[in-house]
């Protein structure tokens, strides 16, 4: 089963995503990760803008974020698309194109 974590960038501490609307989104993230071969997905809360969650797929922290409202508002219909974009960012980074994204 895929491990999903939420962490604070400031100190690395973990925080729960216990919002009632998040459960369906978390199930979709888990399903997407399993289909795409990721055992770990971590969302890092930005230190300067707590509404941003930076995505980490496996060991790769990406230059891609999704809004925390995806979880708190239960936007399950968009999370798989957002994770597909994150995977694209991961591939760009692996190919060396990430230096042009900044």
Secondary structure in CASP SS format (residue, H / E / C, confidence):
PFRMAT SS
TARGET T0000
AUTHOR 0000-0000-0000
METHOD secondary structure of the structure
MODEL  1
X C 1.00
X C 1.00
X E 1.00
X E 1.00
X E 1.00
X E 1.00
X E 1.00
X E 1.00
X C 1.00
X C 1.00
X C 1.00
X C 1.00
X C 1.00
X E 1.00
X C 1.00
X C 1.00
X C 1.00
X C 1.00
X C 1.00
X C 1.00
X C 1.00
X H 1.00
X H 1.00
X H 1.00
X H 1.00
X H 1.00
X H 1.00
X H 1.00
X H 1.00
X H 1.00
X H 1.00
X H 1.00
X H 1.00
X H 1.00
X H 1.00
X C 1.00
X C 1.00
X C 1.00
X C 1.00
X E 1.00
X E 1.00
X E 1.00
X E 1.00
X E 1.00
X E 1.00
X C 1.00
X C 1.00
X C 1.00
X C 1.00
X C 1.00
X C 1.00
X E 1.00
X E 1.00
X E 1.00
X E 1.00
X E 1.00
X E 1.00
X C 1.00
X C 1.00
X E 1.00
X E 1.00
X E 1.00
X E 1.00
X E 1.00
X E 1.00
X E 1.00
X E 1.00
X C 1.00
X H 1.00
X H 1.00
X H 1.00
X H 1.00
X C 1.00
X C 1.00
X C 1.00
X H 1.00
X H 1.00
X H 1.00
X H 1.00
X H 1.00
X H 1.00
X H 1.00
X H 1.00
X H 1.00
X H 1.00
X H 1.00
X H 1.00
X H 1.00
X H 1.00
X H 1.00
X H 1.00
X H 1.00
X H 1.00
X H 1.00
X C 1.00
X C 1.00
X H 1.00
X H 1.00
X H 1.00
X H 1.00
X C 1.00
X C 1.00
END
